[in-house]
């Protein structure tokens, strides 16, 4: 468990997801991750990486609400945030 003060910082969730994706796929997707979840969502959309159909475990799920948004990874047990 991390410190709640750290988890509340801008970009924490985007960094977490980037680290997970990097551990699985290497650095090939690093350019898609921005300083906030909103920036990351915009980069994924621009690259044409969207979910077609129902989300599956391993998919990134975005909320783009202001100011920073949020991103998590869908797992079989729910969303890892």
C-alpha positions as CSV (number, residue, x, y, z in Angstrom):
1,X,0.0,0.0,0.0
2,X,1.3,3.4,-0.9
3,X,1.0,6.6,1.0
4,X,-2.4,8.3,0.2
5,X,-0.5,11.6,-0.2
6,X,1.4,10.1,-3.1
7,X,-1.7,8.5,-4.6
8,X,-3.4,11.9,-4.7
9,X,-0.7,13.5,-6.8
10,X,-1.2,14.5,-10.4
11,X,-0.1,11.7,-12.7
12,X,0.2,9.0,-10.1
13,X,-2.3,6.7,-11.8
14,X,-0.8,7.3,-15.2
15,X,2.7,6.5,-13.9
16,X,1.4,3.3,-12.3
17,X,-0.2,2.1,-15.5
18,X,2.8,3.0,-17.5
19,X,5.0,1.0,-15.2
20,X,2.7,-2.0,-15.5
21,X,2.5,-1.7,-19.3
22,X,6.3,-1.3,-19.5
23,X,6.8,-4.4,-17.3
24,X,4.7,-6.4,-19.7
25,X,5.5,-4.9,-23.2
26,X,8.8,-3.1,-22.7
27,X,9.2,0.6,-23.6
28,X,7.3,0.5,-26.9
29,X,4.3,2.4,-25.5
30,X,6.1,4.9,-23.3
31,X,5.3,7.8,-25.6
32,X,1.6,7.3,-25.1
33,X,1.8,8.1,-21.4
34,X,1.5,11.8,-20.4
35,X,1.9,13.7,-17.2
36,X,-1.8,13.1,-16.3
37,X,-4.5,10.6,-17.0
38,X,-6.3,13.1,-19.3
39,X,-3.1,13.6,-21.3
40,X,-2.6,9.9,-21.5
41,X,-6.2,9.3,-22.6
42,X,-5.8,11.9,-25.4
43,X,-2.6,10.2,-26.6
44,X,-4.2,6.8,-26.7
45,X,-7.2,8.2,-28.6
46,X,-5.0,10.0,-31.1
47,X,-3.0,6.7,-31.7
48,X,-6.4,4.9,-32.4
49,X,-6.0,2.7,-29.4
50,X,-9.6,2.4,-28.2
51,X,-11.6,-0.5,-26.8
52,X,-13.9,-2.1,-29.4
53,X,-16.7,-4.0,-27.7
54,X,-16.7,-4.9,-24.0
55,X,-13.5,-4.1,-21.9
56,X,-11.4,-7.2,-21.0
57,X,-8.8,-7.7,-18.3
58,X,-5.7,-5.9,-19.2
59,X,-7.5,-2.9,-20.8
60,X,-6.8,0.6,-19.6
61,X,-9.9,2.4,-18.5
62,X,-9.9,6.2,-18.4
63,X,-12.0,8.9,-16.7
64,X,-11.3,12.3,-18.3
65,X,-12.9,14.5,-15.7
66,X,-11.1,17.7,-14.8
67,X,-8.6,18.6,-13.5
68,X,-6.4,15.5,-14.1
69,X,-8.7,12.5,-14.9
70,X,-8.0,9.0,-13.8
71,X,-6.7,5.7,-15.4
72,X,-6.8,2.2,-14.1
73,X,-6.2,-1.3,-15.5
74,X,-9.2,-3.7,-15.7
75,X,-8.5,-7.0,-13.9
76,X,-10.6,-10.2,-13.5
77,X,-11.3,-8.9,-9.9
78,X,-12.1,-5.3,-10.9
79,X,-10.0,-2.3,-11.6
80,X,-6.4,-1.9,-10.4
81,X,-5.8,1.7,-9.6
